[in-house]
Amino acid sequence: MEFAFSRDRGRKPRELMTPFNRKEFFMLENIWFIAAVWMGLALLASLISIRTGISVALIEILVGVVAGNLAVGLEGGTLHVGIAGAGTSAGHLHHVLQSTEWTNFLALLGSGVLTFLAGAEIDPISLKSNWRASVLIGVLSFAIPFVAAWLFAEFVLGWPLHQAQIAGIALSTTSVAVVYAVMIEGGFSDTAMGKMILAACFITDFGTVLALGTFFANYNLWLLLFLIVTLVVLWFMPRWTQSIITRLGATQVSEPEVKFIFFVLFLLGALATMAKSEAVLPAYLLGLVVAGVFLRDKTLVRRMRSIAFAVFTPFYFIKAGLYVSLPTLWSGLLAISLFLALKMVTKIAGVFPLARLHYMKVKEASYTTLLMATGLTFGTISALYGLQNGIIDQNQYTILVSVVILSAFVPTLIAQKFFQPTVEMMHAWGRLYRRRLGTLSVEDVDREGEGGDVFPPTPAEGMLSVKEHNNTQRR
């Protein structure tokens, strides 16, 4: 989309402006006014979310769509409102929502911090307990939509090979950012099922990154340097983070541990950019390796979560809505509808049977499937990569991004309104899953210590008793 008052277009000569237009010009270029509009929209989204019970991430996307397609202006002292179009900024109407370099940076930072926090929320012990379900669901959640969208774009829509591959990669993703936001708001991030879904999201998006790197990466010294530094940082990051917390304390007003994490995120982001990759890619792995530290220090998690959801993520989700152009959406409605339906059907085919196979009831399996059908961060990253490198054109980019944005909104809304389980149901699935596999987790031992029911073992299920588990731990 084009935004009013960019450096090279849409700017009226000041001598031709009326007094009303001159005031409007300075208002729309005022950095504080732009910031007020963005944060006002974020506040409006929060109020609507609280009122409706829908995830604030989805409301922020919807608000971004509406504001991004709305244009206002003053002419002759009269307020005019219309739909934003390609020639909007050339006339007296101007886009309501201005996009600048600093809003783009905050949006990028929001996606990176959200992805980092999503990785940090995964309990390593729970991940080990649920690894089979996470890996199987994650792999099929990527592979089936990727192949289907690739073949559909190439042989049905007639896109060339590399363009079809970009389509397959962009539509195979699952949005860690959206799923994580939904988990936090619903209080599901501490449940075994919630952690399993987040881990499956990681597997799916890892497949996306691997495919994008395999087909289109620039194999050069910068990429080698990025990989080496990332591996070294991932190896030592838990030790460094814990050392800062232990030596400096987790209650310092200056927040050294938070600044250290942001420093590492920025450093890896810089190296990723120089390697012609994306700054958000190493964020999830970084969160995953420090998950054990975050598990022991809940205060640090709450601080970073508050910073992210109050300041950074509104810019990310609202900006995501800006990519949806209503006029273009209407003209490409058939292709967008076919791609969206294809993504939903292939996600259902890949995830729902496996969810049922892993002891989920229909409601929980449907909820898991719909969340795995979402797409946002890596979907837009893949489409943008294709556009910036001349692989796809602007129309194909708009179609893919529109599908990605709609896939962030539609499945999540259906999941929350019709299939959302309770926290107790998600905990119950975790206990049932561990019992069927014949394993115990720390959650079960802690539950027994609190007087809870740990599902007594039966010979047929081959489950270790808590006593045997404790003896094994002591040995």
FIGUBA-382542 format. One record per residue (C-alpha): residue number from 1; x, y, z. Coordinates in steps of 0.25 Angstrom, whole numbers, plus 5000, padded with zeros to 4 digits. Layout:
residues N
nr;east;north;up
NUM;X;Y;Z
...
//
This chain:
residues 475
nr;east;north;up
1;5000;5000;5000
2;5004;5014;4998
3;5004;5024;5009
4;5002;5039;5009
5;5014;5049;5009
6;5025;5039;5006
7;5038;5046;5002
8;5036;5044;4987
9;5021;5045;4985
10;5008;5050;4990
11;5013;5063;4995
12;5006;5076;4991
13;5014;5089;4988
14;5012;5097;5001
15;5009;5110;4993
16;4997;5103;4986
17;4991;5099;4999
18;4979;5105;5006
19;4980;5109;5021
20;4972;5096;5024
21;4981;5087;5016
22;4993;5094;5021
23;4989;5090;5036
24;4985;5076;5031
25;4999;5075;5025
26;5006;5078;5037
27;4997;5070;5046
28;4999;5057;5038
29;5014;5059;5038
30;5015;5062;5053
31;5022;5050;5059
32;5014;5051;5072
33;5001;5051;5064
34;5005;5039;5057
35;5009;5032;5070
36;4996;5036;5076
37;4988;5030;5065
38;4995;5017;5066
39;4994;5016;5081
40;4979;5021;5080
41;4976;5010;5071
42;4983;5000;5080
43;4975;5005;5092
44;4962;5004;5084
45;4966;4989;5080
46;4968;4986;5095
47;4955;4991;5099
48;4948;4984;5088
49;4955;4971;5092
50;4951;4972;5106
51;4937;4975;5102
52;4936;4963;5092
53;4945;4953;5098
54;4953;4952;5085
55;4968;4952;5085
56;4974;4966;5085
57;4983;4962;5074
58;4972;4959;5064
59;4965;4972;5068
60;4978;4980;5065
61;4979;4973;5052
62;4964;4977;5048
63;4966;4991;5053
64;4978;4992;5044
65;4970;4987;5032
66;4959;4997;5035
67;4969;5009;5038
68;4978;5006;5026
69;4967;5006;5016
70;4961;5019;5022
71;4965;5033;5016
72;4960;5046;5022
73;4963;5061;5018
74;4958;5075;5019
75;4954;5083;5007
76;4947;5096;5008
77;4946;5094;5023
78;4938;5081;5020
79;4942;5068;5025
80;4943;5057;5015
81;4944;5042;5017
82;4946;5031;5007
83;4953;5018;5003
84;4968;5019;5002
85;4973;5016;4988
86;4985;5017;4980
87;4983;5031;4976
88;4978;5035;4990
89;4990;5044;4994
90;4990;5051;4981
91;4977;5058;4985
92;4971;5064;4997
93;4969;5051;5004
94;4980;5045;5012
95;4982;5031;5019
96;4978;5031;5033
97;4989;5022;5038
98;5003;5027;5034
99;5014;5017;5033
100;5028;5022;5036
101;5042;5016;5038
102;5040;5016;5053
103;5027;5010;5053
104;5032;4999;5044
105;5044;4997;5053
106;5035;4996;5065
107;5026;4986;5057
108;5038;4978;5054
109;5043;4978;5068
110;5029;4974;5073
111;5029;4961;5064
112;5043;4958;5069
113;5040;4959;5084
114;5027;4952;5082
115;5034;4940;5075
116;5045;4940;5086
117;5035;4940;5097
118;5027;4929;5090
119;5040;4920;5091
120;5043;4924;5105
121;5029;4919;5109
122;5032;4905;5105
123;5035;4897;5117
124;5047;4888;5114
125;5042;4877;5123
126;5028;4878;5116
127;5034;4878;5102
128;5041;4866;5105
129;5029;4859;5110
130;5020;4863;5098
131;5031;4863;5087
132;5025;4852;5079
133;5011;4859;5077
134;5018;4873;5075
135;5028;4867;5064
136;5017;4859;5057
137;5007;4870;5057
138;5017;4881;5053
139;5023;4873;5042
140;5010;4870;5035
141;5005;4884;5038
142;5016;4889;5029
143;5018;4878;5019
144;5004;4876;5013
145;5000;4891;5012
146;5014;4894;5006
147;5013;4883;4995
148;4998;4886;4992
149;5000;4901;4991
150;5012;4900;4982
151;5006;4890;4972
152;4993;4898;4972
153;5000;4911;4969
154;5009;4905;4958
155;4999;4895;4951
156;4985;4902;4953
157;4989;4917;4954
158;5000;4916;4944
159;5011;4922;4953
160;5025;4919;4949
161;5033;4910;4958
162;5040;4919;4968
163;5027;4928;4969
164;5020;4915;4973
165;5030;4911;4983
166;5029;4925;4990
167;5014;4922;4990
168;5016;4909;4996
169;5025;4914;5007
170;5017;4926;5011
171;5004;4918;5012
172;5010;4906;5020
173;5013;4915;5032
174;5007;4915;5046
175;5007;4928;5053
176;5015;4927;5066
177;5011;4941;5070
178;4996;4940;5068
179;4996;4926;5075
180;5005;4931;5087
181;4996;4944;5089
182;4984;4935;5089
183;4990;4925;5099
184;4994;4937;5108
185;4981;4943;5108
186;4974;4930;5111
187;4983;4926;5122
188;4987;4913;5114
189;5002;4915;5113
190;5005;4908;5126
191;4996;4895;5121
192;5002;4883;5115
193;4993;4884;5103
194;4997;4899;5101
195;5012;4896;5101
196;5010;4885;5092
197;5003;4894;5082
198;5014;4905;5083
199;5025;4894;5081
200;5017;4889;5068
201;5017;4903;5063
202;5032;4904;5065
203;5033;4891;5057
204;5024;4896;5046
205;5032;4910;5045
206;5045;4903;5045
207;5041;4895;5033
208;5037;4909;5026
209;5051;4915;5030
210;5058;4902;5025
211;5050;4902;5012
212;5053;4917;5009
213;5068;4915;5012
214;5069;4903;5004
215;5062;4909;4991
216;5066;4923;4992
217;5077;4926;5002
218;5090;4933;4998
219;5101;4924;5002
220;5112;4933;5006
221;5122;4937;5017
222;5112;4946;5024
223;5102;4934;5025
224;5114;4925;5030
225;5117;4936;5041
226;5102;4937;5045
227;5101;4922;5047
228;5114;4921;5055
229;5111;4933;5064
230;5096;4928;5066
231;5101;4914;5070
232;5111;4920;5080
233;5101;4930;5086
234;5090;4919;5087
235;5100;4910;5094
236;5105;4920;5105
237;5092;4928;5106
238;5085;4921;5117
239;5098;4922;5125
240;5100;4936;5122
241;5086;4940;5126
242;5086;4932;5139
243;5099;4939;5143
244;5094;4953;5141
245;5081;4950;5149
246;5090;4943;5160
247;5100;4953;5161
248;5092;4966;5159
249;5079;4962;5164
250;5066;4961;5157
251;5060;4973;5164
252;5069;4984;5159
253;5062;4997;5154
254;5071;4998;5143
255;5067;4984;5138
256;5081;4979;5133
257;5075;4965;5129
258;5064;4971;5120
259;5075;4980;5113
260;5084;4968;5112
261;5073;4960;5105
262;5070;4971;5096
263;5084;4973;5092
264;5086;4959;5088
265;5073;4960;5080
266;5078;4972;5073
267;5092;4966;5070
268;5086;4954;5064
269;5076;4962;5056
270;5087;4970;5050
271;5095;4958;5046
272;5083;4952;5040
273;5080;4964;5032
274;5094;4965;5027
275;5093;4950;5023
276;5081;4954;5014
277;5072;4947;5024
278;5061;4952;5034
279;5064;4958;5048
280;5052;4950;5054
281;5058;4936;5050
282;5067;4934;5062
283;5058;4940;5072
284;5050;4927;5074
285;5062;4918;5076
286;5068;4929;5086
287;5055;4928;5094
288;5055;4913;5094
289;5069;4912;5100
290;5066;4921;5111
291;5053;4915;5114
292;5058;4908;5126
293;5064;4921;5132
294;5050;4928;5130
295;5043;4916;5136
296;5051;4919;5149
297;5049;4934;5148
298;5035;4937;5146
299;5037;4952;5149
300;5046;4953;5137
301;5035;4947;5128
302;5025;4956;5133
303;5033;4969;5131
304;5037;4965;5117
305;5022;4961;5114
306;5017;4975;5119
307;5027;4982;5111
308;5024;4974;5098
309;5009;4975;5099
310;5008;4989;5103
311;5018;4996;5093
312;5023;4987;5082
313;5012;4976;5078
314;5001;4987;5075
315;5010;4993;5064
316;5012;4979;5059
317;4998;4974;5058
318;4992;4987;5054
319;5003;4988;5043
320;4999;4974;5038
321;4985;4979;5035
322;4991;4990;5027
323;4995;4980;5016
324;4980;4976;5013
325;4976;4986;5002
326;4961;4985;5001
327;4960;4989;4986
328;4971;4979;4983
329;4965;4969;4992
330;4952;4970;4983
331;4959;4969;4970
332;4967;4957;4974
333;4956;4950;4982
334;4955;4937;4975
335;4970;4934;4976
336;4970;4939;4990
337;4958;4930;4994
338;4964;4918;4987
339;4977;4919;4994
340;4971;4921;5007
341;4962;4909;5006
342;4974;4901;5001
343;4981;4905;5013
344;4970;4902;5023
345;4967;4888;5016
346;4981;4884;5016
347;4984;4888;5031
348;4971;4880;5035
349;4976;4868;5027
350;4990;4869;5033
351;4986;4872;5048
352;4973;4868;5052
353;4975;4853;5050
354;4988;4853;5057
355;4982;4861;5069
356;4971;4851;5070
357;4981;4840;5069
358;4988;4846;5081
359;4976;4845;5090
360;4969;4859;5088
361;4954;4859;5088
362;4948;4866;5076
363;4947;4880;5082
364;4962;4880;5086
365;4966;4874;5073
366;4958;4884;5065
367;4964;4896;5074
368;4978;4891;5071
369;4975;4889;5056
370;4970;4903;5055
371;4981;4910;5063
372;4991;4902;5054
373;4984;4908;5042
374;4988;4922;5046
375;4998;4930;5039
376;5005;4943;5040
377;5019;4946;5043
378;5027;4936;5035
379;5016;4936;5024
380;5018;4951;5022
381;5033;4950;5023
382;5033;4939;5012
383;5024;4947;5003
384;5032;4960;5005
385;5045;4952;5003
386;5040;4948;4989
387;5035;4962;4986
388;5048;4969;4990
389;5057;4959;4982
390;5048;4960;4969
391;5043;4946;4970
392;5028;4950;4971
393;5021;4963;4966
394;5013;4973;4974
395;4999;4966;4970
396;5004;4952;4975
397;5010;4958;4987
398;4997;4965;4991
399;4989;4952;4988
400;4998;4944;4997
401;4999;4954;5008
402;4984;4956;5008
403;4982;4941;5010
404;4993;4941;5021
405;4985;4952;5028
406;4972;4945;5027
407;4978;4932;5032
408;4982;4939;5044
409;4968;4945;5047
410;4958;4934;5042
411;4963;4921;5048
412;4966;4928;5061
413;4952;4934;5062
414;4945;4921;5059
415;4954;4914;5069
416;4951;4924;5081
417;4937;4925;5078
418;4933;4910;5076
419;4944;4901;5080
420;4952;4908;5091
421;4954;4897;5103
422;4956;4901;5117
423;4969;4901;5125
424;4965;4889;5132
425;4962;4881;5119
426;4976;4885;5114
427;4982;4880;5127
428;4974;4867;5127
429;4979;4864;5112
430;4993;4865;5117
431;4991;4856;5129
432;4984;4846;5119
433;4995;4847;5109
434;5006;4844;5119
435;4998;4833;5125
436;4996;4826;5111
437;5011;4828;5108
438;5015;4822;5122
439;5022;4834;5127
440;5021;4844;5138
441;5025;4858;5139
442;5029;4868;5150
443;5014;4873;5148
444;5009;4860;5153
445;5018;4858;5164
446;5015;4873;5169
447;5000;4870;5168
448;5001;4858;5177
449;5009;4866;5187
450;4998;4876;5187
451;4988;4865;5189
452;4983;4864;5175
453;4979;4852;5167
454;4991;4846;5159
455;4983;4835;5152
456;4988;4823;5159
457;4996;4813;5150
458;4990;4801;5144
459;4998;4789;5139
460;4992;4790;5125
461;4997;4804;5123
462;5011;4801;5129
463;5011;4814;5136
464;5022;4816;5147
465;5017;4819;5160
466;5021;4832;5167
467;5029;4825;5177
468;5037;4817;5166
469;5039;4831;5159
470;5044;4837;5172
471;5054;4825;5174
472;5059;4826;5160
473;5061;4841;5162
474;5069;4839;5175
475;5078;4828;5168
//
